[in-house]
C-alpha cells in the first residue's frame, strides 16, 4: 500500500509540473501573437487552488490522530 501511495504522489507531482510548464509555454505563444492567455492563467490558478485544497485535507487528516 505504501508503494502505491508513493507512486501516486510521484505521478501527481509529474502531472502538475507538466501542466504548469505547458501553461507557461502557452502564455509565451499567446503573447507573441498578442492574444489573450486567459486559459493559461486559469489553469495555473486551478492548480494552485487544488494544491491548497489537498494540503487542507492532509492537515485535517493529521489532526484526527
N, C-alpha and C positions, 0 to 999 in steps of 0.2 A: 504494500500500500504506500509506503514512503517513497519508493522508486517512482510510482505513478505520479505522486504529488510533485516530486522534483521535476519530472518530465513535463508535467502540465504547466508548472511555473515557468520553466525554461521556454516552452512553446509560446506562452502568453507574452513573455518579455520580447521574444524574437518578433512576434507579430506586431506588438506595439511599436517597437523600434522601426520595423519596416514600413508601417503605416505612417509614422511620423516623418520619416525620410521621404516617402512618396509625396506627402503633402508639401514638404519643403520644395521639392523639385517642381511640383505643380504650381506653387506660388511664383517661382522664378520664371517658369514658362509663361504664365499669365501676365506677369509684369513686363516681359519683353514684348508681348502682344498688346500691352496697355488695356488689359481686360480685368474684370473683377476676379479676385482669388477667394471669393466667399466660401466655396466648398472646402478649400484647404484649411482655412481658419476654423470653419465649423467642425471639420474632422478633428483638428487638434484640440479644440475646446472639449469635444466629446471624449477624447482620450484622457484629458486631464480630469474631467468630472468622473469618469469611470474609475480612474486610479484612486481618487479621493473616496469614492463610494466603497471600493474594495478595502482600503485601509480602515475605513469606519467599521465595516463588517468584522475585520480582523480584531480591532480594538474591542468591540463589543463581545466578540467570542472569547478573547483572553480574559475579560473581566469576569466571566462566569466561572472561571476556575477557582 
